[in-house]
Amino acid sequence: MSQSTVDRWVDDIAFTFEVPRSCLNVTAEAKGLIAGSFTYVHRDGAAINSGSGLEGIVVPNPQDIASINLQDINWILVIEKKGQGYPDLLTRSFLRMLHDTRPSIPIYGLVDYDPDGLAIFQTYAYGSASLAHENHALVVPSMRLLGLRAADISSCVTHHDEAEDEVESEAELPMLTLRERRRAEKMLERSYESAEASKDSGDNFKEENAEKREIIRELQVMLILGVKAEIQVLDRRQGGLGLWARRKLGHF
């Protein structure tokens, strides 16, 4: 039996009984890593320094954390690669805990420039249909998309020596596959429906859905350009990912 089948059955059972998966004593293995200038105290009393590992430490289970100190944190950046799969529950739950601990800390997402990358961002920010009964405890609606955006790649079509923020020429970028184009179109359909529902429900569409409108725009431009790009392309420019991220974060 595949892991995806087991996950689907567990989700269905949890949904039927209207309880989170944790109440069924089912915990997924952590996939993500964290690093930064903060510490947390485990329920057994052990103090953990998240910056102690050269490559970060495994995302802890929020249920095992007694307290966490985020006083030295100015922002949180989530870097998600599809090689690790879609956001796992532990990572989403941990991110939500960070947000609840200090809501004033801005949280940004960096994903590949393709439909799957934007879908990953949407899962973090707005939740997933398969876990609709748990989304209220997992989502971070204030999360913002740092990149990759169309602007990060579209300005580098021809002027390699003049465009400071270019990554690579559009001609060198891989084309969207038919599956990816269809997925982008379906995401747009759902985004339009969500936007209309927000208007009809009387929500503050202008303020609360600004980022959703940005996602709609990114999908539209992506379909027009017909290309995609991975986060790694940032390493091809001077200063690499680190310099690009510092500049982008400085604009928010």
DAMO-V6228 format. One record per helix or strand of 3 or more residues. SS is the DSSP state (A for helix, B for strand). FROM is the first residue (numbers start at 1). TO is the last residue. If there is no record, write none. Layout:
BEGIN
ss=SS from=FROM to=TO
ss=SS from=FROM to=TO
END
This chain:
BEGIN
ss=A from=3 to=17
ss=A from=21 to=24
ss=B from=39 to=42
ss=B from=47 to=49
ss=A from=62 to=64
ss=B from=65 to=69
ss=B from=75 to=79
ss=A from=82 to=84
ss=A from=89 to=101
ss=B from=106 to=110
ss=A from=115 to=126
ss=A from=129 to=131
ss=A from=135 to=137
ss=B from=144 to=147
ss=A from=151 to=154
ss=A from=170 to=172
ss=A from=178 to=200
ss=A from=205 to=208
ss=A from=210 to=225
ss=A from=231 to=236
ss=A from=240 to=251
END
